[in-house]
């Protein structure tokens, strides 16, 4: 690496990482990076599994870049909605580490099933960030190819994607695509509120009894819209897995390194025939549930401030600084890249053409149908009735 490169590091001056069992306020919480940016070499989970994230300096820098870019693009989306350019937006603010860490843990062949908030995972799968904006602007259905990117379409119905994912994972088993590092595994994302849905519990049952290569990834951001966690469950969410016959683990969802390590382990276990598992990423939704929500009506400012001290980007920045992996020029370069990409995203969203209303019939069936043709004709006559009208 050339002298003066913002990524230059001096390993000999770094503080030595340490090992420990899961400790802290929650003794079962897997954490590899403290809120102060202190690196922990390895953590032994409650079941004896050892988690570690032995990454290169380039990989550490890449994770930080992902976190910053994803947050900036998300902030731009929220601003666009507030200005009337999007119908709705579900922000991931505060959940970047859970999404980037787990998204980067996926191997190329793994399949992901998102909700409508996994913009960070989408970014990690190499999908153009503009793609979900067509959906939220109301000009298309989302548009990416799930098979090409191994990332399914956004799912609006709460919890439904867990059943889709489980069926897909069962298919992997039946097709013999398991076993070895080149085997395929599946991950399904959902929130804490979705655990109260029947679909999610049914998916747990099916995945368990068919030993599907499946990872259930719950981003516990503490609220199902306005309902706090304590009104949804009397036990930690990860402990529910035991009742269905598979392991569960709680990870610090604001720690990108732990999120990566735990997810990579779970996916590798699944692809090697060890069945499903549940990851509870313990995190916090810093903003509103969606742009139609007002979180000030159901939570207090001091709670938000307490979680701000655990900010995933701030702790990764502190780690990079303390370990002398980067310098100030690197942070400035990342910030400028984020600003430039968000501006470019805004320009592309505003340039999206409005579709003709009749195009809503185009992709209902691959080969059309007589009934669809009849409906299209009626709709065309209806639209033509307005031509030349003074109203």
Number of C-alpha atoms within 10 A of each C-alpha: 8 7 7 9 12 17 21 17 18 10 12 9 10 12 12 12 11 12 15 15 18 20 14 11 7 10 12 19 24 32 33 30 22 19 21 16 22 20 23 19 17 22 23 19 22 16 10 9 12 17 24 21 19 12 10 9 17 13 11 20 20 11 22 24 19 23 22 21 24 27 22 21 24 23 15 18 24 19 16 19 17 15 10 10 18 21 16 20 25 20 24 27 20 22 29 30 32 34 31 28 28 28 23 22 22 24 18 12 14 18 24 25 28 26 21 19 25 22 26 27 25 26 19 21 21 11 19 12 18 18 17 23 24 18 18 20 22 16 17 16 17 17 13 15 12 14 9 10 17 21 22 21 20 19 16 12 10 19 25 20 25 30 20 15 27 30 16 19 30 18 14 20 20 11 9 10 16 20 18 12 12 15 21 26 32 27 29 23 25 26 22 25 24 22 20 15 13 13 18 20 19 15 20 26 18 17 28 20 13 14 20 30 35 35 30 28 27 25 24 27 24 19 22 18 18 17 14 16 18 11 10 17 14 8 10 12 22 22 17 18 21 12 10 18 17 20 18 23 24 27 29 26 33 31 31 31 29 29 31 27 24 27 29 21 15 27 28 23 21 26 28 17 18 17 24 33 30 26 26 27 33 24 25 22 21 19 17 19 21 16 17 13 13 14 18 11 8 11 14 10 9 9 10 14 11 10 16 15 12 21 22 28 24 17 23 28 16 17 21 22 16 17 20 18 20 23 16 10 13 17 20 12 13 17 16 13 16 20 17 13 17 22 15 13 19 17 11 12 19 12 9 13 9 11 11 8 11 12 12 13 14 13 10 11 9 7 7 12 11 8 9 14 13 11 13 17 13 12 15 13 11 11 12 11 10 10 9 7 7 5 5
